[in-house]
Amino acid sequence: MDFICLNFSFMLRFSQFNWTEFEGEFWYCQVVFDAETSEEAGLVPPADDSNPSTGGCGPFSWSKLIPLSPD
């Protein structure tokens, strides 16, 4: 699953985030952070999500989402 959105850290730039589920866990990777247009951000190939626990997010690692349990 991919999302293209405005990046508020880099004003008027666009980002691409990839999300995946792997072995019951959810992960995300920010593939693009400074594209000038949403079209440019969308042209970048998605990250390798075959095993996000070992890499595949370009030079960075995937980030694992950890659910919070209610107190």
C-alpha positions in Angstrom: 0.0 0.0 0.0 1.5 3.4 -1.0 0.5 6.9 0.0 1.6 10.2 -1.6 1.3 13.3 0.6 2.5 16.8 1.3 5.6 16.8 3.5 5.3 19.5 6.2 9.0 19.1 7.2 10.0 20.0 3.7 7.4 22.7 2.8 5.7 22.3 -0.5 7.4 18.9 -1.2 5.8 15.5 -1.5 6.6 12.2 0.1 5.8 8.6 -0.7 5.2 6.1 2.2 5.0 2.4 1.7 3.1 0.2 4.2 3.2 -3.5 4.5 2.2 -6.4 6.8 4.8 -9.1 7.4 4.3 -12.1 9.7 1.5 -10.3 11.5 3.4 -7.1 12.1 2.9 -3.7 10.3 5.8 -1.7 8.9 6.3 1.5 6.9 9.0 3.0 4.8 9.4 6.6 3.6 10.6 6.1 0.1 10.5 9.8 -1.0 10.6 12.9 1.2 11.4 15.8 -1.1 9.7 15.4 -4.5 8.6 18.6 -6.2 5.3 17.1 -7.4 3.0 14.3 -6.4 3.6 12.8 -9.8 7.4 12.8 -9.2 6.9 11.1 -5.8 4.7 8.5 -7.4 7.3 7.6 -10.0 9.7 6.2 -7.5 9.5 2.4 -7.3 8.2 1.0 -4.0 10.5 -0.3 -1.3 11.3 -4.1 -1.2 8.8 -5.4 1.3 9.8 -9.1 1.1 11.2 -9.0 4.6 11.1 -5.6 6.2 12.7 -6.9 9.4 16.0 -7.2 7.6 16.0 -4.1 5.3 14.7 -3.1 1.9 13.9 0.5 2.5 16.7 1.9 0.4 19.7 2.8 2.6 17.4 2.8 5.7 15.5 0.2 7.6 11.7 -0.2 7.7 10.0 1.2 10.8 7.8 -1.3 12.7 4.6 -0.1 14.1 3.9 -1.2 17.7 0.4 -1.2 19.0 -0.2 0.5 22.3 -2.3 -1.4 24.8 -4.9 0.6 26.7 -4.0 1.3 30.3 
